[in-house]
Amino acid sequence: MKTTTCSKRYTSPYEFLPKSDSRFREAFARDVAMSESLTTTAASERRLAPGPKGSFLLGNLGAAREDPIKLFLGAAMEHGDLVRFRFGPRIGHLVRAPEFVRHVMQEHSKNYGKQTPGYRRVQYVLGQGLLTSEGDFWLRQRRIAQPGFHRQRIAGFGETFVRCTQELMVRWQEHVASGKPIDVLYEMMKLTLRVVALTLLSKDLEQDADAIGEAVSDILMNANERMTAMIDIPPHIPTRKNRRFNKFLRVLDDVVLGLIRERRKDTADRGDLLSMLMLAKDEETGETMTDGQLRDEVMTIFLAGHETTANALTWTLMLLSQHPGELRLAQEEVKKLGDRALTAADFPQLTRVRACIDEGMRLYPPAWMVARSVAADDTIGGYHIPGGSICFTSPYVSHRNPNVFDNPLGFDPARFLDGRSERWPRFAYFPFGGGPRLCIGNNFALLEASLILATMLQKVRLELVPGHDTSPEPSITLRPRHGMKMWVKPA
Ligand code: HEM
């Protein structure tokens, strides 16, 4: 890696000034000049990557706000594997080629951190949990949590995945009879929330599911708006939006802190992730985690651990309803296992079901974009990446890369079964990220989603209501913008 360290560290001096303030415009112009100088000095040795032209003031920010998927996908189609953007005063690059993604996520991951405006804003909700923390603190927490996700332990959760799905299938019989459609996204959110709370925190949150679901949706929407806003107004400033945000955050905090309080009263080791976090002691000081630290970790598991899987299942169910041939193949696989309750031991036989989920996440990766802050100047593919800028990897864009995938836009689960996927380079397909920050819940999610989908296929067939708008909303996660209205039919 070329590390000509850039001493000018870009910070935004106008973050909290109203746009109408003349100081805002002056500071903005200064910012643009500074970021341009970061990338144009010694231009002879700093080749700039190509990218779409934007407006003088905002660069590509307007297009990013309007439709970030269109901007990113279109730019990669036009400009290739490394694309340069400007968002207001900030420079950003999108990397698409597997070797460039590997450079950022794995080989030079120390230079690509989490101090992005996006992650800073996610911290309003998750604090310093596993997803958002960095350095030694993150490493310590990851080591504590890792055994909670050991394969054998996850296999023990299979019974809960299946039981909760079977209970849902019983409730859905009412819809089979009435012909009233369901919102599959809402149903999957409730199911995966229940599952993650039962398995990792030993708590049944079924009664609170509606309130939690509403709070999660609203908070995600708010976090998304913050991400593309030029000026972030931190939650303690009582604007109308912030008051609403704080109200919903309190709903989640009450649930999470209530859970921690309950456990403090009865300190017996329940063998779940929460016990692991509560009982872990600092090797040097012997101290255990404070309630604040526990809150951040539990909130992270709670949110990162259900929303993503629910989206993966929802998109896969949509795709299966649009591809009856693929649905039939998955149903036949499940049928071979009989009517009994499935277990984790059936997972190796559910290869087609798993391939449908893998392919669903190729086309609609729940974490559609993963951003990093660039610490020091770097060079990727011969192009200059300035320190202080942002680097985007996007599973959504990379998974549609025509240089890697045949029929990149087609739903073809067989590509995961017939040896084609084995020929893809590492980081061509990366729905769970990679490198040191690889998703800790990847095996959990794959077993969970496979057993849930297979159990559903035993009982029902979902049909998309004709005319329902299935367009994706590229929020922090990739959700169907209008939910997913489907009819429930007998299998
Ligand atoms: C289909 C489901 C899932 C997808 C697509 C997904 C995707 C991801 C991705 C892409 C990252 C990396 C983010 C980055 O590098 O900035 C990540 C991290 C993480 N995920 Fe997942 N995830 C899923 C399920 C889960 C589940 C079930 C859990 C927990 C029960 C979980 C917990 C986490 C945590 C704690 C991190 C941060 C890990 C670290 O940095 O040490 N995820 N996930």
Residues whose N, C-alpha, C, O or C-beta is under 5 A from the ligand:
A	BS01	HEM	L130 L131 R142 I301 A304 G305 T308 T309 A312 P366 A367 V370 P431 F432 G433 P436 R437 L438 C439 I440 G441 F444 A445
